[in-house]
Amino acid sequence: MKSVSKVFGAGAQAFRALDDVSVDIRQNEFFTLLGPSGCGKTTLLRLIAGFEQPTSGEVLLDGRDFSGKPPYQRPVNTVFQNYALFPHMTVAQNISFGLEMLGRPKDRIKAVTEEMLRLVQLEAMADRRITQISGGQQQRVALARALAPQPKVLLLDEPLSALDLQLRKEMQLELKRLQTDTGITFVFVTHDQDEALTMSDRIAVMNRGEILQVGTPREIYNKPQHRFVAGFVGEINLLPAETTGVNEFSIAGGGCLRSSEAAHVPVGGQAVLAVRPECIALSEPSDGSLTGVITNVVYHGTDTIFHFKLADGQELRARSQNNAARVQTFATGDQIGWSVDPASVSVLADDPS
């Protein structure tokens, strides 16, 4: 996508769904567009598919501009949120339908259909009608039908949203397996951060028609570059601070933190520090340590969340894993010390307006 914008409507009613978006999606990668409802991710997907045309900019595939070309002239297939399967057909017939419309030879259609059934592990369901299989199995049929023509790019528009939690988690792993086995580029749209972190090779976090950050799941989670990214992907503590030296910051609640990042904030300048709850270590208070007061303790089974308040009233969260070797015993009202490794402190930029 090169400088792509999309405007719906005109005049006072015009709405800019995408604003000068540029991004490169690599061959054979699982690429996720992540963001809240209305951020532009589905519009971007529809521009790749050809269901919408850009107001300006180019959509390129292998260097060829596909802007203005209809969906059937693009080597792209889409799996929709509602699957769009034919209920009067069998599983095998649904998979073979697209190949028949493309005029493929019958022997080739049969071979590819059998191959797709094996790929999605539905050989035993080939002769069942769509109404006779589960939601998870229907999703596999939709995937097999979309993969059968061997597109260069497979687009997936929140295809897991209709599944229950356990099945959704199983299908996350299944989707990644299918992408790896086929070598096809997957472009996946979701508002679910867990889906994005679980499956993606890279993630583009979007908001208000813009891409704020592109990176691996580890980069997006551990090194967010904007306040929105930090807050949207996982839990985060945001600390207003003043720069006191090279990568040294004084926080309003008292004490100093360091970051291993190059902050590019001049001494005396204002900054916002981002710290994940699991990166905060709690201890008994000691001379020179950062301190706070426990305000709430929430047990989550695998871990415990400690809410604590700084001297200026700001409340932070620390996440501690529950295991027999290390049990945190702090209770509401306790004075505590806390610390953060400089490698776990991110210095955030202001988000685009």
Sequence and secondary structure as in RCSB ss.txt:
>XXXX:A:sequence
MKSVSKVFGAGAQAFRALDDVSVDIRQNEFFTLLGPSGCGKTTLLRLIAGFEQPTSGEVLLDGRDFSGKPPYQRP
VNTVFQNYALFPHMTVAQNISFGLEMLGRPKDRIKAVTEEMLRLVQLEAMADRRITQISGGQQQRVALARALAPQ
PKVLLLDEPLSALDLQLRKEMQLELKRLQTDTGITFVFVTHDQDEALTMSDRIAVMNRGEILQVGTPREIYNKPQ
HRFVAGFVGEINLLPAETTGVNEFSIAGGGCLRSSEAAHVPVGGQAVLAVRPECIALSEPSDGSLTGVITNVVYH
GTDTIFHFKLADGQELRARSQNNAARVQTFATGDQIGWSVDPASVSVLADDPS
>XXXX:A:secstr
 EEEEEEES GGG EEEEEEE     TT EEEEE  TTSSHHHHHHHHHTSS  SEEE EETTEE TT  GGGSS
EEEE TT    TTSBHHHHHHHHHHHTT  HHHHHHHHHHHHHHTT GGGTTSBGGGS HHHHHHHHHHHHHTT 
 SEEEEESTTTTS HHHHHHHHHHHHHHHHHH  EEEEEES HHHHHHH SEEEEEETTEEEEEE HHHHHHS  
BHHHHHHSS  EEEEEEEEETTEEEETTSSEEE SS     TT EEEEEE GGGEEEE   TTSEEEEEEEEEE 
SSEEEEEEE TTS EEEEEEE BTTB     TT EEEEEE GGG EEEB    
